[in-house]
Amino acid sequence: VNGMEIYSMKIDSKITSRFAHNVITSRAVNRGSVSKEVFFDVELPKTAFITNFSMTIDGVTYPGTIKEKEAAKKQYEKAVSRGQTAGLVKASGRKTEKFTVSVNIKAASKVTFELTYEELLKRQFGKYEMFIKVKPKQLVKDFEIEVDIFEPQGITELEAEGTFITNELQNTIKKTFSGKKGHISFKPTLDQQRTCANCSESVLDGDFTVRYDVKRTTPDNLQIVNGYFVHFFAPTNLPKLSKNIIFVLDTSGSMSGREIEQTKEALLKILDDIKEDDFFNFILFDSEISTWKETLIKATPENLDEARKFVQHISAQGLTNLHGGLMRGIDILNAAHEENLVPKRSASIIIMLTDGQPNVGISNTQEIEKAVKKAIDGRYTLYNLGFGSGVDYSFLERMALENKGLARRIYPDSDAALQLQGFYDEVSNPMLIDVELNYPENEISDLTTNSFKHFYDGSEIVVAGRFVDSNQNHLSVDIRGEGAHDALSYTTEQGAEQTAQAFQEQQYIFGEYIERLWAYLTIEQLLEKRITATGEEKENLTAQALALSLMYKFVTPLTSMVVTKPEENDNEEGIADKPTEGIDIFTIPGMCVVYEKLLLIVKLISIKISFITKSYGQTSPLYHTYASAPTWYTSVDGDPHFIISVPQKEDAICFNINESPGIILNLINDPVTGITVNGELIGDKRANNDAKIQNSYFGKLGIANKHLNVKLTVTPETITIQNGDEKTGFTWLDSVTLQQAGLTLIINRKKNLVLSMGSGASFVVVLHQVWKKHPLHQDFLGLYTLKNDKLSEQTHGLLGQFFRPIDFTILEIHPGSDPKKPDATMIVKNNELTVTRGWQKDYRRDPTHGVDIPCWFVHDNGAGLIDGVHTDYIVSSLF
C-alpha cells in the first residue's frame, strides 16, 4: 500500500498438550523512492501473553525487552521529547486485542517483524479451540498458516474453518492427523486471495479457527517433565447432575427495546434445553422485585409452557434494584434446599443479567458485594452477564469471582441472543460438584488452583505445580467430587519415564513447555485473585505475578515490552502493554502523547484532591455536599462547551454546540422525576466579521420539576422561582438559603447557585461576569450536574443522555493540525470518530479563570457521540 508491499506473512503454531506457541512473521519492502512508515498490525486472543517481538531491518535485528511497568516507563520518558511512534497492545474486539508497531523504512529497504505469543487452550463443548485473526489488509504473495499439534494422549478429531473461506479456498486447507500428531496448513495463492478476478482487495479478512480433541482412556492425564507437572482432568460418560437455576434479570427502563427482546429470545431457547429433572425460576428487578413463582419449580412440560408465556410478557421499565433481585434469588435457593424441594445431589446456579448500575435500594457496590457473598456463603455459583457498555463490569467480575463464578460481557449486537444462549450452554450440563485434586503437600510447591465448585460436560480441569525436589519423577493424586448418584473418589499415578516416552518427537516441543504452562496458569490465576483482593494480600499477589511475568518474559498487565527501533541519528523507544479492564496508561502510539496522558492523570488527581479539600465555608448540608463532590460530573459552560466525565476511563469527552443566539437547547429531560433543564443561547454584543462561527453562550436557563409544579428561571441578572402561581425573585447580589416545596436553593453572592429539587438531583449554575464596558462579551451562565444518579435511566437531553455510563476506545493517536493537540480515532456507540486531545475549562470553583480539564474533543457538534443530531435538541421555549 502506497509503495509498501507485504510480500510474506507466516503464522506458525505449535501446540503441545494444549499449550500453544505461536510465531507471526511478516516481511515488507519499501518499493518507493523515499522513506515510508510501515505498520505491523496483528490481533491476538485476549487470553494470550506476548513473549517476544523483534524487527529485522537490512539484516540487523532489533529486539523487544520485557520490563516491569515502572522501569519501562522511566526508560520510555527519556525518549519522550523525540515524539516518535511506538508499539502498543489494546483491546479490539470480543476475543482479541491488537498489537501495533510502526517504523520508518528507507527506500528499497526490507523489514521483518516477528511476534511470539503463548496461550493455554481451554476445552469447551468437548473441543480445544485455537483462534487466529487473519487480516493482512492487502494481497500477500507468500501467505501461510501452519499448525502442528502434538498430544501424548492421541488426537481423536481435528477440524479447521475460516469465516472468510469460500468454496474455492476450501481446498487450500490441508488437514491430517494420526495418533499423537496433527497438522493443518493454509496457503492461498495470490489469485485465490482476490475478491474477484484482477481485484487488488483481499478476501482474507476474518477468523481462522482450529478445533480438536484428545483420546481419553482414563478420566485424567498427568505429565511430568524436569521438576514440573501438569494434570488434565476431564472424565467422560458421567451421569448429569440435575441443576437448580435462578435467572435474575434486569428489566429496568434501559433494557427496553432491542435488549429486552433479545433477552426474551434467548430465554425461550434456553427453556427448550432445560431438562425435566432441573428446577428453575425467574426473578425480575427494576424499581421493584417480582418473581415468576415463589419457589423453585420443576421443569415439567406443563411448567415450561407456563414459563414461556411468562417470558413472552416480560417488559422493561423503571430503575435498577440489583441488590434486591439477587437477594430474592438467593433466598429462594436457600428455601428450596432447607425444605428439601430439590435433590441433595444437584448443582445450584444463579445467572444474573444487567445492562446498568444499581440505583434503587442498596446502590453502593461494595455493600452489595459483601451482602451477596455473606448470603451465598460458598453454597452456590454466581455468574454475572453484563449487557452493553453501561455496566460496572469490574463490580460484576469481583462479585462473581467471590462466589466461585465468572463474569462475561454480552455485546449489544444482532447476535446478543446467541451470546446469552451460548453462555448458558457452557454451564447447562454439570457433571460433578465440589471437585478437589489433592497432591502430597510435602512433595509439591507452587500449586495452581486445585478445588472447583463445578465440572461441566465438555470442559476440562487443569492443575499444574512444581516439585520440591526437581529430580522427582513420580506423583500420585487423590481426586474427589460429588456426582449425580454417588461420590467420586480415586487415586491416579504417573511417572516421568512414561511422559518421556511420549515426547520423543522433539520437533514438536518448544523449550520447557510444561514449566511455561505452569507459569502461564499461575500468572493468570494470580491476576484473577488480585481482582477481589485488597491491602497487603493484593500487594503480595501483585509481587508474585510480576516476578513470574519478568522471569518467563510474558507481557501481562504488570509488565511492558520496550521496543527499541532504529532511526538515522537516534534510537526510538516504544512500549507494548496488555490492557486491563480500567485505565490503561500505555496504550498510546505517540510517545509524547503517552507522556502527556501520564501528566493528565496526575493533573486529574490533583484536581480531584483540590475539589475535595476546597470549601466556601458554608454550613448548609447541600452546600457541603457540593464542596466535597467527586470530580466526575457532566457540565456545559463557555461557548457552549460540553464536558462528559467517564469515570471508568478516568478521562473525559467534550464537544461544542455551534448555534445562533436565540436558540433554546434541551439539556436534561427526565420523564420519571419530571425534571427538565433548557438553555437559551446569547451571542456577543456585536458580530465578529472575521470569525467563521460566532461565539454563543447560555444567557438564560429554565429548570423545572412538573411534579412539584416549580419553575426556576436564571439569567445573569436575576433568579426567579415560580411555585404554582406564586413568584419569588432574587438577584446575584443576594446571599440566600431557601427551602420550600421539595426545592433547596443556595445563592452564593456573585458566584453561583446550588439547586436541589424533588428526587435529590442537584445542579450548580455558575455566573460569569465580564467588565461592564467590555466592547464585545456579555455576562453568561454555566451548568454543572452534581447528583445526576438521582435522575432516572430514561433521562435524555444533550447532557442527560450521558448520565448513564458510556464506554469508548481510543486508537491510532497521531499528530494533528495543532502540534500540541494530537488527533486519534475514537470508537464509541459503534461509531468511528476522529477526535482531538485538548482541554476545556471547569469554572465551578473559579468562575474567572477556571481549571483545565483534559478531554477527547468530538467535532461537528458532537456528531456520532450524541444520539441523533444536535438540531434534534432544539426546543421552542424555555419550559
ZADOKOL-875569 format. One line per 2 residues: number of its first residue (from 1); their letters; for each residue x, y, z of C-alpha. Coordinates in steps of 0.25 Angstrom, whole numbers, always signed. Layout:
BEGIN
NUM) A) X/Y/Z; ...
This chain:
BEGIN
1) VN) +0/+0/+0; +6/+14/-4
3) GM) +19/+7/-8; +20/-2/+4
5) EI) +18/-17/+0; +16/-28/+9
7) YS) +22/-40/+1; +21/-50/+12
9) MK) +13/-53/+24; +14/-67/+32
11) ID) +7/-71/+45; +14/-83/+51
13) SK) +7/-90/+62; +12/-101/+71
15) IT) +2/-108/+81; +8/-117/+91
17) SR) -2/-123/+102; -12/-111/+100
19) FA) -1/-101/+101; +0/-92/+88
21) HN) +13/-85/+84; +10/-76/+72
23) VI) +20/-68/+63; +15/-58/+54
25) TS) +25/-53/+43; +23/-42/+34
27) RA) +32/-37/+23; +31/-24/+16
29) VN) +39/-16/+6; +38/-1/+2
31) RG) +37/-1/-13; +36/+15/-13
33) SV) +47/+25/-15; +46/+31/-1
35) SK) +46/+26/+13; +32/+21/+17
37) EV) +25/+17/+30; +21/+3/+31
39) FF) +11/-3/+41; +11/-17/+47
41) DV) -3/-19/+52; -8/-32/+58
43) EL) -20/-37/+66; -17/-47/+77
45) PK) -26/-55/+87; -29/-47/+99
47) TA) -24/-60/+107; -11/-60/+101
49) FI) +2/-54/+106; +12/-48/+97
51) TN) +26/-54/+100; +35/-48/+89
53) FS) +36/-37/+78; +47/-33/+69
55) MT) +49/-25/+56; +60/-28/+46
57) ID) +64/-17/+36; +74/-19/+26
59) GV) +80/-31/+33; +80/-24/+47
61) TY) +71/-29/+58; +65/-20/+68
63) PG) +58/-28/+79; +48/-24/+89
65) TI) +51/-26/+104; +40/-28/+115
67) KE) +41/-20/+128; +33/-16/+140
69) KE) +24/-5/+136; +30/+6/+145
71) AA) +44/+3/+139; +39/+3/+125
73) KK) +32/+16/+128; +45/+22/+132
75) QY) +53/+17/+120; +41/+22/+111
77) EK) +41/+36/+117; +55/+38/+113
79) AV) +51/+37/+99; +38/+46/+100
81) SR) +44/+58/+94; +46/+51/+81
83) GQ) +32/+50/+78; +33/+36/+71
85) TA) +23/+25/+69; +22/+13/+78
87) GL) +17/-1/+79; +5/-4/+87
89) VK) -6/-14/+91; -20/-10/+92
91) AS) -34/-17/+93; -40/-18/+79
93) GR) -51/-28/+79; -59/-38/+87
95) KT) -48/-49/+87; -36/-40/+83
97) EK) -26/-29/+86; -18/-22/+76
99) FT) -3/-21/+75; +2/-10/+67
101) VS) +16/-5/+64; +22/+4/+53
103) VN) +35/+8/+48; +41/+17/+36
105) IK) +48/+9/+25; +57/+15/+15
107) AA) +55/+13/+0; +57/-1/-5
109) SK) +59/-6/+9; +53/-18/+15
111) VT) +47/-21/+29; +43/-33/+36
113) FE) +34/-33/+48; +33/-45/+57
115) LT) +23/-46/+69; +22/-58/+78
117) YE) +11/-61/+88; +6/-73/+96
119) EL) -7/-77/+102; -13/-89/+109
121) LK) -25/-95/+100; -37/-97/+108
123) RQ) -47/-108/+105; -62/-105/+103
125) FG) -73/-113/+97; -63/-125/+96
127) KY) -52/-118/+88; -40/-109/+89
129) EM) -41/-97/+81; -29/-88/+75
131) FI) -34/-75/+69; -25/-67/+59
133) KV) -29/-54/+53; -26/-53/+38
135) KP) -25/-38/+33; -13/-35/+24
137) KQ) -20/-23/+18; -14/-26/+5
139) LV) -11/-37/-5; +1/-45/+0
141) KD) +10/-53/-10; +14/-63/+1
143) FE) +3/-65/+11; +3/-77/+20
145) IE) -3/-83/+33; +4/-95/+39
147) VD) -2/-102/+51; +6/-114/+57
149) IF) -1/-121/+69; +5/-132/+78
151) EP) -4/-138/+89; +2/-150/+97
153) QG) -12/-156/+99; -14/-156/+84
155) IT) -23/-148/+75; -38/-152/+72
157) EL) -43/-141/+63; -37/-129/+56
159) EA) -44/-118/+48; -41/-104/+43
161) EG) -50/-94/+37; -50/-79/+34
163) TF) -61/-69/+33; -55/-63/+20
165) IT) -53/-77/+14; -60/-78/+0
167) NE) -63/-91/-8; -50/-88/-16
169) LQ) -42/-86/-3; -47/-98/+4
171) NT) -38/-107/-4; -26/-99/+1
173) IK) -28/-104/+15; -20/-117/+17
175) KT) -22/-125/+29; -16/-138/+34
177) FS) -16/-145/+48; -11/-159/+52
179) GK) -8/-164/+66; -2/-153/+74
181) KG) +1/-143/+63; -8/-134/+55
183) HI) -5/-124/+44; -12/-112/+37
185) SF) -7/-103/+26; -14/-92/+19
187) KP) -6/-86/+7; -15/-78/-3
189) TL) -9/-73/-16; -10/-58/-20
191) DQ) -21/-61/-29; -29/-69/-18
193) QR) -27/-57/-9; -34/-47/-19
195) TC) -49/-43/-16; -51/-44/-31
197) AN) -42/-46/-44; -32/-35/-45
199) CS) -36/-29/-32; -26/-23/-22
201) ES) -35/-26/-10; -32/-38/-1
203) VL) -43/-48/+3; -34/-51/+15
205) DG) -42/-44/+26; -48/-51/+37
207) DF) -45/-63/+47; -38/-76/+45
209) TV) -41/-86/+55; -35/-99/+59
211) RY) -42/-109/+68; -38/-123/+73
213) DV) -40/-133/+84; -31/-144/+90
215) KR) -33/-158/+93; -38/-162/+107
217) TT) -35/-176/+112; -35/-171/+127
219) PD) -42/-159/+133; -29/-151/+134
221) NL) -15/-150/+129; -3/-146/+137
223) QI) +10/-141/+131; +24/-139/+138
225) VN) +36/-132/+132; +48/-126/+139
227) GY) +42/-124/+152; +29/-118/+147
229) FV) +15/-125/+145; +2/-123/+138
231) HF) -10/-131/+141; -22/-131/+132
233) FA) -36/-136/+137; -48/-138/+128
235) PT) -56/-150/+132; -66/-155/+122
237) NL) -79/-163/+122; -83/-158/+135
239) PK) -98/-156/+138; -102/-142/+138
241) LS) -106/-135/+151; -119/-128/+152
243) KN) -118/-113/+153; -125/-102/+161
245) II) -124/-90/+153; -129/-76/+157
247) FV) -129/-65/+145; -128/-51/+151
249) LD) -132/-42/+140; -131/-27/+139
251) TS) -144/-21/+134; -141/-6/+136
253) GS) -144/+4/+126; -131/+4/+120
255) MS) -133/-11/+115; -145/-6/+107
257) GR) -146/-9/+92; -135/-18/+86
259) EI) -128/-22/+99; -141/-28/+105
261) EQ) -146/-34/+92; -132/-41/+91
263) TK) -132/-46/+105; -146/-52/+103
265) EA) -142/-59/+90; -130/-65/+98
267) LL) -139/-69/+110; -149/-76/+101
269) KI) -138/-84/+94; -132/-87/+108
271) LD) -145/-93/+113; -145/-103/+101
273) DI) -132/-108/+107; -135/-109/+121
275) KE) -136/-124/+126; -148/-129/+133
277) DD) -140/-133/+145; -136/-118/+147
279) FF) -142/-107/+155; -143/-93/+151
281) NF) -149/-79/+154; -149/-65/+149
283) IL) -146/-52/+157; -148/-39/+150
285) FD) -143/-26/+156; -146/-11/+152
287) SE) -150/-1/+163; -158/-13/+169
289) IS) -155/-28/+170; -164/-38/+164
291) TW) -163/-53/+163; -170/-63/+154
293) KE) -172/-73/+165; -170/-72/+180
295) TL) -161/-85/+180; -152/-93/+170
297) IK) -161/-101/+160; -158/-114/+154
299) AT) -156/-113/+139; -168/-121/+135
301) PE) -174/-119/+121; -186/-112/+127
303) NL) -177/-103/+135; -168/-100/+123
305) DE) -180/-96/+115; -185/-87/+126
307) AR) -171/-81/+127; -171/-78/+112
309) KF) -183/-70/+114; -177/-62/+125
311) VQ) -165/-59/+118; -173/-54/+105
313) HI) -179/-44/+114; -167/-38/+121
315) SA) -166/-23/+119; -155/-13/+123
317) QG) -158/+0/+131; -153/+7/+144
319) LT) -140/+7/+151; -129/-3/+155
321) NL) -131/-10/+169; -120/-20/+166
323) HG) -117/-24/+181; -132/-27/+183
325) GL) -132/-36/+171; -120/-44/+175
327) MR) -124/-45/+189; -138/-50/+185
329) GI) -132/-61/+177; -122/-66/+188
331) DI) -134/-66/+198; -142/-75/+188
333) LN) -130/-85/+186; -128/-85/+202
335) AA) -142/-88/+204; -142/-99/+193
337) HE) -130/-106/+200; -135/-104/+214
339) EN) -149/-110/+210; -143/-121/+202
341) LV) -150/-117/+190; -138/-120/+181
343) PK) -129/-132/+180; -118/-133/+190
345) RS) -108/-136/+179; -111/-125/+170
347) AS) -103/-112/+165; -109/-99/+169
349) II) -106/-87/+160; -110/-72/+159
351) IM) -109/-65/+146; -111/-50/+146
353) LT) -112/-41/+134; -112/-26/+135
355) DG) -109/-14/+126; -107/-3/+136
357) QP) -103/+0/+150; -111/-1/+163
359) NV) -118/+12/+167; -130/+7/+175
361) GI) -129/+0/+189; -115/-2/+193
363) SN) -107/+4/+181; -93/+4/+188
365) TQ) -86/-7/+180; -77/-11/+192
367) EI) -89/-13/+201; -96/-21/+190
369) EK) -83/-30/+189; -82/-32/+204
371) AV) -97/-35/+205; -97/-45/+194
373) KK) -84/-52/+198; -90/-54/+212
375) AI) -103/-59/+207; -98/-69/+197
377) DG) -87/-74/+207; -80/-82/+197
379) RY) -92/-91/+194; -96/-86/+180
381) TL) -89/-81/+168; -92/-67/+163
383) YN) -90/-64/+148; -91/-49/+144
385) LG) -94/-45/+130; -92/-30/+127
387) FG) -100/-25/+115; -94/-14/+107
389) SG) -85/-3/+112; -93/+3/+123
391) VD) -90/-7/+133; -79/-6/+144
393) YS) -72/-18/+139; -61/-18/+150
395) FL) -72/-19/+160; -79/-31/+153
397) ER) -66/-38/+152; -62/-36/+166
399) MA) -75/-41/+171; -75/-53/+162
401) LE) -61/-58/+166; -64/-56/+181
403) NK) -75/-66/+178; -68/-77/+170
405) GL) -73/-72/+157; -69/-62/+146
407) AR) -74/-50/+138; -76/-49/+124
409) RI) -79/-37/+115; -91/-38/+105
411) YP) -88/-29/+93; -101/-22/+88
413) DS) -100/-27/+74; -110/-34/+66
415) DA) -105/-48/+71; -107/-44/+86
417) AL) -118/-55/+88; -108/-65/+83
419) QL) -97/-60/+92; -107/-62/+104
421) QG) -111/-75/+100; -96/-79/+97
423) FY) -92/-76/+111; -104/-84/+117
425) DE) -99/-96/+108; -86/-95/+115
427) VS) -92/-97/+129; -104/-105/+126
429) NP) -98/-119/+128; -91/-120/+142
431) ML) -85/-134/+144; -79/-132/+157
433) ID) -79/-122/+169; -68/-119/+179
435) VE) -57/-125/+172; -43/-126/+179
437) LN) -30/-131/+173; -21/-134/+185
439) YP) -6/-135/+184; +5/-139/+194
441) EN) +7/-126/+202; +22/-130/+205
443) EI) +25/-132/+190; +19/-120/+183
445) SD) +21/-105/+184; +14/-94/+176
447) LT) +1/-102/+172; -9/-95/+164
449) TN) -24/-95/+168; -28/-110/+171
451) SF) -42/-109/+176; -54/-105/+167
453) KH) -69/-103/+170; -74/-110/+157
455) FY) -68/-118/+146; -77/-117/+133
457) DG) -78/-127/+122; -69/-124/+111
459) SE) -59/-115/+119; -46/-119/+126
461) IV) -39/-116/+139; -24/-113/+138
463) VA) -15/-113/+150; +0/-110/+150
465) GR) +11/-110/+160; +25/-110/+163
467) FV) +32/-121/+171; +40/-118/+184
469) DS) +51/-128/+178; +53/-125/+164
471) NQ) +58/-139/+161; +45/-145/+166
473) NH) +39/-153/+154; +27/-159/+161
475) LS) +13/-154/+166; +0/-159/+172
477) VD) -12/-151/+172; -25/-153/+180
479) IR) -37/-148/+173; -51/-146/+180
481) GE) -64/-140/+175; -79/-141/+177
483) GA) -87/-148/+165; -101/-149/+162
485) HD) -103/-163/+169; -90/-164/+178
487) AL) -77/-158/+182; -65/-159/+172
489) SY) -52/-164/+179; -40/-170/+173
491) TT) -25/-169/+172; -16/-167/+159
493) EQ) -1/-169/+158; +9/-165/+147
495) GA) +24/-166/+145; +33/-156/+138
497) EQ) +38/-168/+129; +24/-170/+123
499) TA) +24/-155/+119; +38/-156/+114
501) QA) +34/-167/+104; +22/-159/+99
503) FQ) +32/-147/+96; +42/-154/+87
505) EQ) +37/-145/+75; +46/-133/+79
507) QY) +42/-125/+67; +28/-123/+74
509) IF) +34/-118/+87; +37/-103/+90
511) GE) +46/-101/+101; +42/-105/+115
513) YI) +27/-105/+111; +21/-111/+124
515) ER) +29/-101/+132; +24/-90/+124
517) LW) +10/-95/+124; +11/-95/+139
519) AY) +16/-81/+139; +5/-76/+130
521) LT) -6/-83/+138; +0/-77/+151
523) IE) +0/-63/+146; -14/-64/+140
525) QL) -19/-68/+154; -11/-58/+162
527) LE) -16/-47/+153; -31/-52/+155
529) KR) -29/-53/+170; -24/-38/+170
531) IT) -38/-34/+165; -44/-37/+179
533) AT) -32/-35/+188; -29/-23/+196
535) GE) -17/-17/+204; -6/-26/+207
537) EK) -12/-38/+200; -13/-30/+187
539) EN) +1/-25/+189; +7/-40/+191
541) LT) -1/-45/+179; +4/-34/+170
543) AQ) +18/-36/+174; +17/-51/+171
545) AL) +10/-49/+157; +21/-38/+154
547) AL) +33/-47/+157; +27/-59/+149
549) SL) +24/-49/+137; +38/-44/+137
551) MY) +44/-58/+139; +37/-64/+127
553) KF) +36/-51/+119; +21/-50/+118
555) VT) +14/-37/+115; +4/-36/+125
557) PL) -4/-24/+132; +8/-23/+141
559) TS) +19/-22/+130; +23/-15/+118
561) MV) +31/-18/+106; +40/-7/+102
563) VT) +43/-7/+87; +56/+0/+82
565) KP) +55/+4/+68; +66/+10/+59
567) EE) +66/+24/+53; +76/+31/+45
569) ND) +83/+38/+57; +76/+33/+69
571) NE) +68/+22/+76; +53/+21/+77
573) EG) +47/+14/+88; +32/+10/+90
575) IA) +24/+1/+99; +15/-10/+97
577) DK) +5/-13/+109; -6/-23/+111
579) PT) -19/-15/+114; -28/-18/+126
581) EG) -42/-14/+130; -40/+0/+135
583) ID) -29/+11/+132; -18/+6/+123
585) IF) -7/+17/+123; +2/+11/+112
587) TI) -8/+9/+100; -4/+21/+92
589) PG) +4/+21/+79; +11/+34/+81
591) MC) +22/+35/+91; +19/+50/+94
593) VV) +4/+46/+96; +7/+35/+105
595) YE) +15/+45/+114; +4/+55/+113
597) KL) -6/+45/+117; +2/+42/+130
599) LL) +3/+57/+133; -12/+58/+130
601) IV) -15/+47/+140; -6/+54/+151
603) KL) -13/+67/+148; -27/+60/+149
605) IS) -23/+54/+162; -18/+68/+167
607) IK) -31/+74/+162; -39/+63/+170
609) IS) -31/+66/+182; -33/+81/+181
611) FI) -48/+79/+179; -50/+71/+191
613) TK) -41/+80/+200; -47/+93/+196
615) SY) -58/+99/+203; -66/+112/+203
617) GQ) -69/+112/+218; -83/+109/+217
619) TS) -91/+101/+227; -103/+96/+219
621) PL) -103/+81/+217; -105/+83/+202
623) YH) -94/+93/+201; -85/+83/+208
625) TY) -89/+72/+198; -85/+82/+187
627) AS) -72/+86/+193; -67/+71/+195
629) AP) -73/+66/+182; -65/+56/+173
631) TW) -58/+61/+161; -67/+53/+151
633) YT) -79/+61/+146; -85/+66/+133
635) SV) -85/+81/+130; -87/+91/+120
637) DG) -81/+105/+120; -74/+115/+111
639) DP) -77/+115/+96; -84/+105/+100
641) HF) -74/+94/+103; -80/+81/+108
643) II) -71/+72/+117; -75/+58/+119
645) SV) -67/+50/+130; -64/+36/+128
647) PQ) -60/+31/+142; -57/+16/+138
649) KE) -46/+22/+128; -42/+33/+137
651) DA) -44/+42/+125; -54/+51/+119
653) IC) -60/+54/+105; -64/+68/+101
655) FN) -72/+75/+89; -77/+88/+86
657) IN) -91/+92/+80; -90/+103/+70
659) ES) -103/+110/+68; -109/+124/+67
661) PG) -113/+133/+78; -128/+132/+82
663) II) -127/+117/+80; -132/+108/+92
665) LN) -126/+95/+95; -131/+83/+103
667) LI) -120/+79/+113; -127/+70/+122
669) ND) -141/+63/+121; -145/+52/+131
671) PV) -160/+48/+129; -159/+40/+142
673) TG) -155/+50/+152; -162/+61/+144
675) IT) -149/+70/+143; -145/+77/+131
677) VN) -134/+87/+128; -133/+96/+116
679) GE) -124/+107/+112; -125/+119/+103
681) LI) -113/+124/+95; -108/+138/+94
683) GD) -97/+144/+86; -86/+155/+87
685) KR) -91/+169/+87; -86/+171/+73
687) AN) -83/+161/+62; -68/+158/+59
689) ND) -68/+158/+44; -54/+151/+44
691) AK) -59/+139/+51; -66/+128/+43
693) IQ) -74/+123/+55; -79/+134/+65
695) NS) -78/+132/+80; -90/+128/+87
697) YF) -93/+125/+102; -104/+122/+111
699) GK) -111/+135/+115; -124/+128/+121
701) LG) -126/+115/+128; -140/+109/+131
703) IA) -140/+98/+141; -154/+91/+144
705) NK) -160/+80/+152; -174/+77/+147
707) HL) -177/+68/+159; -174/+79/+169
709) NV) -180/+90/+159; -168/+98/+161
711) KL) -160/+106/+150; -147/+113/+152
713) TV) -142/+124/+142; -128/+128/+143
715) TP) -121/+140/+136; -108/+147/+139
717) ET) -116/+157/+146; -128/+150/+153
719) IT) -133/+137/+159; -148/+135/+158
721) IQ) -155/+124/+165; -169/+121/+161
723) NG) -177/+111/+170; -191/+110/+164
725) DE) -196/+124/+163; -186/+130/+173
727) KT) -173/+136/+168; -161/+140/+177
729) GF) -149/+148/+171; -135/+149/+175
731) TW) -122/+156/+169; -108/+151/+169
733) LD) -105/+161/+179; -113/+153/+189
735) SV) -107/+142/+199; -119/+133/+200
737) TL) -122/+119/+206; -137/+115/+203
739) QQ) -144/+102/+205; -159/+101/+200
741) AG) -168/+90/+194; -157/+80/+191
743) LT) -147/+90/+186; -134/+95/+193
745) LI) -127/+107/+187; -114/+114/+191
747) IN) -109/+126/+185; -94/+129/+187
749) RK) -93/+144/+184; -88/+148/+170
751) KN) -82/+133/+169; -92/+122/+167
753) LV) -105/+116/+172; -107/+101/+176
755) LS) -120/+95/+174; -127/+82/+178
757) MG) -141/+78/+175; -150/+67/+177
759) SG) -143/+54/+175; -130/+60/+181
761) AS) -124/+63/+167; -114/+75/+169
763) FV) -109/+85/+160; -99/+97/+160
765) VV) -101/+109/+152; -88/+118/+151
767) LH) -89/+133/+148; -79/+138/+138
769) QV) -78/+153/+139; -69/+162/+130
771) WK) -65/+176/+130; -78/+184/+129
773) KH) -72/+193/+118; -66/+181/+110
775) PL) -68/+184/+95; -71/+170/+92
777) HQ) -74/+160/+102; -87/+159/+111
779) DF) -89/+152/+125; -93/+137/+123
781) LG) -96/+124/+131; -91/+111/+132
783) LY) -98/+98/+137; -91/+87/+145
785) TL) -99/+74/+149; -96/+68/+163
787) KN) -105/+57/+168; -109/+52/+154
789) DK) -111/+38/+159; -124/+43/+166
791) LS) -130/+44/+152; -136/+32/+145
793) EQ) -129/+23/+134; -139/+29/+124
795) TH) -133/+43/+125; -129/+49/+112
797) GL) -124/+63/+106; -111/+68/+101
799) LG) -105/+66/+116; -116/+56/+121
801) QF) -113/+44/+112; -99/+44/+118
803) FR) -103/+41/+132; -103/+27/+128
805) PI) -89/+21/+127; -82/+22/+113
807) DF) -70/+14/+108; -60/+17/+97
809) TI) -47/+13/+92; -36/+22/+87
811) LE) -28/+16/+75; -17/+21/+66
813) IH) -13/+34/+72; -5/+43/+62
815) PG) +0/+58/+61; -12/+67/+57
817) SD) -12/+81/+51; -8/+87/+65
819) PK) +5/+81/+70; +0/+82/+84
821) KP) -13/+74/+81; -11/+61/+75
823) DA) -23/+54/+67; -28/+40/+69
825) TM) -39/+30/+65; -50/+28/+76
827) IV) -59/+16/+75; -72/+20/+83
829) KN) -86/+15/+81; -81/+6/+69
831) NE) -77/+19/+62; -62/+22/+58
833) LT) -59/+37/+60; -47/+46/+58
835) VT) -45/+53/+71; -34/+63/+77
837) RG) -27/+63/+90; -30/+76/+97
839) WQ) -35/+84/+109; -47/+90/+114
841) KD) -50/+99/+126; -57/+95/+139
843) YR) -62/+108/+145; -69/+102/+157
845) RD) -59/+108/+167; -53/+119/+160
847) PT) -63/+126/+150; -52/+135/+145
849) HG) -40/+127/+142; -45/+112/+143
851) VD) -38/+99/+143; -33/+92/+131
853) IP) -39/+78/+129; -33/+69/+119
855) CW) -43/+62/+109; -44/+56/+95
857) FV) -51/+66/+87; -62/+61/+77
859) HD) -64/+70/+65; -76/+74/+57
861) NG) -86/+77/+69; -83/+64/+75
863) AG) -88/+56/+63; -86/+41/+65
865) LI) -85/+43/+81; -99/+49/+84
867) DG) -112/+42/+80; -117/+47/+67
869) VH) -112/+61/+62; -111/+74/+71
871) TD) -123/+80/+64; -132/+69/+70
873) YI) -130/+76/+83; -135/+90/+79
875) VS) -148/+93/+87; -158/+105/+85
877) SL) -158/+111/+99; -150/+111/+112
879) F) -161/+102/+119
